[in-house]
Amino acid sequence: MSDPGDLDAPEEIGCLEAIETLYAYLDGELGDAQSLARVEHHLGHCRSCYSRKELELALTEHLRRSARSRAPAQLQARMRKLLDEF
């Protein structure tokens, strides 16, 4: 017989579904509470997917920090030239 407390447990999802929704999850774009709960439940139990989430968060933070830096003058000149030719 099942435990009545299990009625509130989120539906189990596999790694493929968790990874397919990971970016929407990280960007706060999962529209409904049930999808959010399923992904969080999976991340709480799957070391591989949790590690992927942590990698994506670290990469995003690195890119955010890098975006604050100015591009080298040579790169800026090349980009201007490419845009002018376009």
C-alpha positions as a Markdown table, in Angstrom:
| # | Residue | x | y | z |
|---|---|---|---|---|
| 1 | Met | 0.0 | 0.0 | 0.0 |
| 2 | Ser | 1.4 | 3.5 | -0.8 |
| 3 | Asp | 2.1 | 6.1 | 1.7 |
| 4 | Pro | -0.4 | 9.0 | 1.6 |
| 5 | Gly | 2.5 | 11.4 | 1.7 |
| 6 | Asp | 3.6 | 10.1 | -1.7 |
| 7 | Leu | 0.7 | 11.8 | -3.4 |
| 8 | Asp | 2.6 | 15.1 | -3.2 |
| 9 | Ala | 5.8 | 13.7 | -4.6 |
| 10 | Pro | 6.7 | 15.0 | -8.0 |
| 11 | Glu | 6.6 | 12.6 | -11.0 |
| 12 | Glu | 9.9 | 11.0 | -11.7 |
| 13 | Ile | 11.8 | 12.2 | -14.8 |
| 14 | Gly | 14.8 | 10.7 | -16.5 |
| 15 | Cys | 18.1 | 12.4 | -17.3 |
| 16 | Leu | 17.2 | 13.2 | -20.9 |
| 17 | Glu | 14.1 | 15.2 | -19.9 |
| 18 | Ala | 16.1 | 16.9 | -17.1 |
| 19 | Ile | 18.9 | 18.0 | -19.4 |
| 20 | Glu | 16.3 | 19.1 | -22.1 |
| 21 | Thr | 14.7 | 21.4 | -19.6 |
| 22 | Leu | 17.9 | 22.4 | -17.7 |
| 23 | Tyr | 18.4 | 25.8 | -19.5 |
| 24 | Ala | 14.8 | 26.8 | -19.1 |
| 25 | Tyr | 15.2 | 25.8 | -15.4 |
| 26 | Leu | 18.4 | 27.8 | -15.0 |
| 27 | Asp | 16.9 | 30.8 | -16.7 |
| 28 | Gly | 13.7 | 30.7 | -14.5 |
| 29 | Glu | 11.6 | 30.0 | -17.6 |
| 30 | Leu | 9.8 | 26.8 | -16.4 |
| 31 | Gly | 6.2 | 27.9 | -16.4 |
| 32 | Asp | 4.5 | 25.6 | -14.0 |
| 33 | Ala | 5.3 | 24.5 | -10.5 |
| 34 | Gln | 5.0 | 20.8 | -11.4 |
| 35 | Ser | 7.8 | 21.0 | -14.0 |
| 36 | Leu | 9.9 | 22.9 | -11.6 |
| 37 | Ala | 9.4 | 20.4 | -8.9 |
| 38 | Arg | 10.2 | 17.5 | -11.2 |
| 39 | Val | 13.5 | 19.0 | -12.3 |
| 40 | Glu | 14.5 | 19.9 | -8.8 |
| 41 | His | 13.6 | 16.5 | -7.6 |
| 42 | His | 15.7 | 14.9 | -10.3 |
| 43 | Leu | 18.7 | 17.2 | -9.6 |
| 44 | Gly | 18.4 | 16.4 | -6.0 |
| 45 | His | 18.9 | 12.7 | -6.7 |
| 46 | Cys | 21.0 | 12.5 | -9.8 |
| 47 | Arg | 24.7 | 13.3 | -9.3 |
| 48 | Ser | 25.4 | 13.5 | -13.0 |
| 49 | Cys | 22.7 | 16.0 | -13.8 |
| 50 | Tyr | 23.4 | 18.0 | -10.7 |
| 51 | Ser | 27.1 | 18.2 | -11.8 |
| 52 | Arg | 25.9 | 19.4 | -15.3 |
| 53 | Lys | 23.8 | 22.1 | -13.6 |
| 54 | Glu | 26.7 | 23.3 | -11.5 |
| 55 | Leu | 29.0 | 23.3 | -14.6 |
| 56 | Glu | 26.4 | 25.4 | -16.5 |
| 57 | Leu | 26.1 | 27.8 | -13.6 |
| 58 | Ala | 29.9 | 28.2 | -13.4 |
| 59 | Leu | 30.1 | 28.8 | -17.1 |
| 60 | Thr | 27.4 | 31.4 | -17.0 |
| 61 | Glu | 29.1 | 33.2 | -14.2 |
| 62 | His | 32.4 | 33.1 | -16.0 |
| 63 | Leu | 30.8 | 34.6 | -19.2 |
| 64 | Arg | 29.1 | 37.2 | -17.1 |
| 65 | Arg | 32.4 | 38.3 | -15.6 |
| 66 | Ser | 34.2 | 38.2 | -19.0 |
| 67 | Ala | 31.5 | 40.4 | -20.6 |
| 68 | Arg | 32.6 | 43.2 | -18.3 |
| 69 | Ser | 36.0 | 43.4 | -20.0 |
| 70 | Arg | 36.7 | 45.4 | -23.1 |
| 71 | Ala | 37.8 | 43.4 | -26.2 |
| 72 | Pro | 41.3 | 44.1 | -27.3 |
| 73 | Ala | 41.7 | 46.9 | -29.8 |
| 74 | Gln | 42.7 | 44.5 | -32.6 |
| 75 | Leu | 39.6 | 42.5 | -32.2 |
| 76 | Gln | 37.4 | 45.6 | -32.1 |
| 77 | Ala | 39.0 | 46.8 | -35.4 |
| 78 | Arg | 38.5 | 43.4 | -37.0 |
| 79 | Met | 34.9 | 43.4 | -35.9 |
| 80 | Arg | 34.3 | 46.9 | -37.3 |
| 81 | Lys | 35.8 | 45.9 | -40.6 |
| 82 | Leu | 33.6 | 42.8 | -40.8 |
| 83 | Leu | 30.5 | 44.8 | -40.0 |
| 84 | Asp | 31.4 | 47.5 | -42.6 |
| 85 | Glu | 31.9 | 44.8 | -45.2 |
| 86 | Phe | 28.6 | 43.3 | -44.3 |
